[in-house]
Amino acid sequence: MTYCVGMMLEKGLVLMSDTRTNSGVDNISVFRKMHHWSVPGERIITLMTAGNLATTQSVISLLEERTKAPEDREPSILRAPTMFQVATMVGNLLAETIRKRQESNDHMSGGPKFTASIILAGQIAGMEPRLFLIYPEGNFIEASVDTPFFQIGETKYGRPIIIRAYNRNMSFEEGVKLLMVSMDSTLAANLSVGMPLDLLVIERDRFEPLHERRIHASDKFFQDISTGWSEALRNAFQSLPSYNLDEIDDPEA
Amino acid sequence: MTYCVGMMLEKGLVLMSDTRTNSGVDNISVFRKMHHWSVPGERIITLMTAGNLATTQSVISLLEERTKAPEDREPSILRAPTMFQVATMVGNLLAETIRKRQESNDHMSGGPKFTASIILAGQIAGMEPRLFLIYPEGNFIEASVDTPFFQIGETKYGRPIIIRAYNRNMSFEEGVKLLMVSMDSTLAANLSVGMPLDLLVIERDRFEPLHERRIHASDKFFQDISTGWSEALRNAFQSLPSYNLDEIDDPEA
């Protein structure tokens, strides 16, 4: 599994991904799931990937035009005029990659699925920062004021706190903290999501990372968040009123 | 979907279930998913069910021997000598019910699945209270000190708070509050889990419900928990230290 989450704030974008990949539970590895490209002063584009690793690595390699000699590479996502067109490109490439692999394995009924999904985030000069969720079928949706964040992979454990604590006007510092709490709840519940984490903060109109960091299990701040959150949750729970068993029992009231 | 949760405390058992059943999102109904039987002074047995409604209703009806005239009914779960034997009976009946339905539909490839799972809780005089999770295949596992609660249906959203706030020595009042918070997180995230809720508290060595209640959406206490929990979560989040973007960026530190 995987957990990646991208969140749109007034100030920009905050993105976080785990790095665990697994084939069963006895074969786990660390792979980067967050990739970014930037043209200083002009654009920054980030992808986070979930799903079949061969599929997502293939998509990233094709986007970077690694089939060409390094001096001939001119990735088209760095030339697309809008983020919408970047999303369309990535979506088509993803769907095509999955389709090809699937076709050549159609004789293996019940065989592996090569599905994957992608969060695309970024900004091109003169336009707003944008956040997209791209499906294995190649189509995509865009974040809005009503739905300002996207998750892929193991999305459920980390969702309630984002829904409750998100605020479009929060600072980047608060945004990072929120994604750490969301990630911590997921790490605590699903073994197939694992440290280290990749963190990227994209400030509006900056076109290069404001802050980028790999967060290891030994990270002091993350440990403080993790233990602090357990404690804070227990205190939050204690702060609620107690149920009274002696109220009138009226099963159909 | 469904959310049912059963929790073992030192004092006894606390059980909660929602009541929503759905076929798609445009056909929802209210059905009881919690059923209990007791022989005063001798035993109390509770089942909570998740999955295909026709399957679970059939299992309940067969357990109650509704195929017989009311005066001839003598449900064998009320005569089984141990909770383990009750679990075996319920498991066999569940697996058999699913198998029969599945067989008669095997010509419908890709047709509906009739799977279901059950939480069994109760106590028989002279023995400890017991809590089981019964799988569609008919086998089952029993709760222990290490894993003192079971969930069925939409289990993920409501799990983190139980893991963090559970304490075997908590009071029934705290236990009910904990399940309400867990249920509230689930209700907030999954439309196919819905009010009203059924609540049952089984005190050790009492052999009849200590407290039984249907909790409607208008329930004042549940509303207080629901709004209070949102607020408490936000406060808990605020209480954590803030991330510092200006720390040294060392991606591979």
Interface residues (C-beta under 8 A of the other chain):
Chain A: K156 Y157 R159 P160 I161 I163 R164 A165 S171 F172 E173 E174 V176 K177 L178 M180 V181 S185 A188 A189 V201 L210 H211 E212 R213 R214 H216 F221 D224 I225 G228 W229 S230 A232 L233 R234 N235 A236 F237 S239 L240 P241 S242 Y243 N244 L245 E247 D249 D250 P251 E252 A253
Chain B: K156 Y157 R159 P160 I161 I163 R164 A165 S171 F172 E173 E174 V176 K177 L178 M180 V181 S185 A188 A189 V201 L210 H211 E212 R213 R214 H216 F221 D224 I225 G228 W229 S230 A232 L233 R234 N235 A236 F237 S239 L240 P241 S242 Y243 N244 L245 E247 D249 D250 P251 E252 A253
